[in-house]
Amino acid sequence: MKKRYIILIGVLVILILGYIGFKCFCLYYYNPKQINKNDFEKLKSGLVFKEDVVINTKSVTEYLEKDNIKIRNDFQDFTLKENWYVLNNSNKDNKVAFTMNGPTETYLDYLKAEDITVYNGSLKNTKVKDRIRFLENNNIKNDIDFFKFMNKQKYPAFNILTSVKEMRSVYSTYLMFNIMVPSVNYINEIKGDYIGYILNLNNIKEVSILKNKKRYILTFLGNDYFTDDYVRKLLNTIIIE
């Protein structure tokens, strides 16, 4: 009987040591230090949602059309150069330009993609099923949900009690977040006849309209020319077919 207890205790010790060894391996394999902390903090701090932009579409007589997008044609004084409408009297140091493209992938599409290279970044130790699990567990349905969720998150800190699934999901999603999301100053959510968001950078406004699970992008370069008020009025003429 005593021998049986010794064997049982020996098996339990082996199992415990094996489990601890496995968890230590996972802590090393999914080490958050591979996610640059300074970049993470900077990116998430810019995902602050400020005043909403409400689109109430109004018809106009003359449209600029491209990729199923129509918008009031305010670009008669612009010249088309490599997919950009550039204001004729602007120069290299004070460039004013506009472009629109779509439909294209959303950020969630990238997160759900099986094989993808984003900005030549390394997606070491990541799998798409882990990112999909992360999105489902946190009820993230679109880019807006994702930005709002990530803005509230802290830099990950795993320990021996953290489940392996959580390590994998958080590590994979946060690493890709660091690679693919641009550094912005703040975001405006778009509501009304269309839903979407505006990423506000130092001298750029990138408007993303979400429709049919795709993203339609309008980019305005030159904040002195494309002011907040002007862009909002222009967006009230947008039609996406």
N, C-alpha and C positions, 0 to 999 in steps of 0.2 A: 504493500500500500504506500509506504514511504517513498519507494522508487517511482511510483506513478505520480505522486505529488511533485517530486523533483523534476520529472520529465515535463509535467504540465507547466510548472513555473519556468522551466527552460524555454519551452515553446512560446510562452507569453512574453518573456524577455526578448526573444528573437523577434517576435511580431512587433513589440513596442519599439525596439531599436530600429527595425526595418521601416516602421512608420515614420519615426523621427528622421531617419536618414532620407526617406523619400521627401518629406516636407522640407528638409534642409536643401535638398537638391532643387526643389521647386522654388524655394526662396532665392536661390542663386540664379536659376534659369529665367525667372520672371522678376529679376531685380529691378525695382523702380528707378535705380540710378541710371539705367539706360534711357530713361525719359528725362531730358534736360529740365531740371526744376525751374531755372530762371525763365526759360522759354515758356514752360507750362503756366507759370504764374502771370507772365506778361500777356499771354494769349487769352487766358480766361478773364483777366481783369478788364479786357476790352469788350467782352460780351455783355455789356450793360445795355438794356433796352430803355431807350428814352421815348420821347413823344411819338405816338402812333401816327402813321400816315394813312389817311382814309381815301381810297380811290372811288370817286363817283364818275363813271365814264360818261363823257360828253362827245357827241359826234362833231367832226370838223369837216371843212371842205377839201383840204389837201393833206394827204398822208405821206409819210415816208414808210416804205414797206420792205421787210426783210425777214426771212425765216419764220413765216407765219405771224410776224409781229407788225402792227401798224401803230404809228404815233404821229401826232401833228408835225408837219414838216416845217420846222423852224431852222432848217439847215441849208437854205439857199446860198448863204455866204460861205459855206463849207465846201471843201474839196475831198473826194474820196481817195484815200491813200492806204493801200494794204488793209482793207477792212475797217479803217477808221475814217470818220468824217472830221476833217481838220479845218478849224477856222482859218480863213485865208490870211488874215493879218496877224496871226499868232506866230511866235518864234520858238526856237528850241528851249529857251529858258522860261518862257511864259506860254506854254502850249495849251490850247483849248481844243478838245477833241471829244468825239462821241462814237460809240459803237453799240450794236445790239446783235445778239446771237441766241439761237435756240432751235429746237429743244436740246438740252444737254443734261448731263447727270447731276443729280443733287449730291450733297455731301453724304447723305445716307446711302445713296447708290454706291459710293466709293467704299463706305464701311461694310457694305454687304457684298462687295465684289470678291470673287474667289482668287483671282490672280491680277494684281494691279501694282503699278509702280507710280508713286506719287512724288513729284519733285525730286526724283532720284534718291529718295530717302529709303533707309533700310527698315523693313518690316520683320526683323529677326524674331523668331519664336512666336509668331502670331498666326492665328487661323481665323477664317471668316466666321465659323460657327461660334467662336467665342465672342466676337463683336455682335453678331445677331442676338445671342443670348443676353448680352448687356443691354441692347436696345429694347428687347422684349421685357426684360425684368424691370426696366425703368420706364416703361410705357412711353417710349420715344417714337413718335409717329412721323415726324418730318424734321427738316433742318432747324426750324424755329424751336421745337421741343429740345433738340440736341444742344443748341447754343444756350438756352435758358438753363438746362440741366448742368452743363459743364461750367457755367459761370459760378455755380454754387459749390462746386466740388473742391476738395483739398488735394494737395499732392499726395499720391498714395503711399501708405505705410503698411506693409504686410508683416505678419508675424506667424509663429508656428500654429496659431489658432485660426488663421485665415484659411478658408476652404480653397482647395486647388482651383475649383471652377471660378471662384471670385478672383483669384490671382490672375488666371488666364484671361478672363473677360475684361477686367480693369486694365491690365497691362496692355493687351492688344488694342483696346479702344483708345486709351490715353496716348499710347505711342503714335497711333495714326492721327489722332487729334493734333499732336505736336507737329506732325509733318505736313498735314494738308490744310489746316485752317490758317488764313492770313491774319496778321496782326492788325487789329482795327482799334479805333478810338471809342466807338459806340455803335449801336444798332438801332434802327427804327423798324418796328413791325408794320407791315402793310396789311390793311384790312379793307372791307368794303366789297366792291365788285370783284376784286382779286385779293389773294393772300400772298404774302411773301415777306421780304425783308430788304433793308438797305444797309450795306456794310459801309461805314464812314471811315475812310482812311485820311491821311494828311492832306492830299490834294485830289482825292478820287471818291466818287460815290458809285458803288456797285449795287445796282438794283436787281434783285432776283425775284421773279414772279413764279410761284409754284402752281402748276396746272397739269392735270393728267399724269401725276407722279414724275413730272419732269421740271426742269428749271429753265426759264427764259431770262437772259441776262442783258441789262442795259448798263453801260459803263460811261460815266461822265467824268472827264478829266479837266480840271481847272475849276476849283471851288469859288473863285472870285467871279467867274462868269456864270457857272451853273450853281447858283445859290440854292439854299434849301427851299425857299419859296418858289423859285422858278421851276425847279425839278418837280415839286409837288403839283404845280399847276400843269406841267407837261404830262405827268403821269395820269392825270384825269382824262387824257385823250387816248390812252393806250387801248388797243384791241388785240387780243391774242386768239387766233382762230384754231 
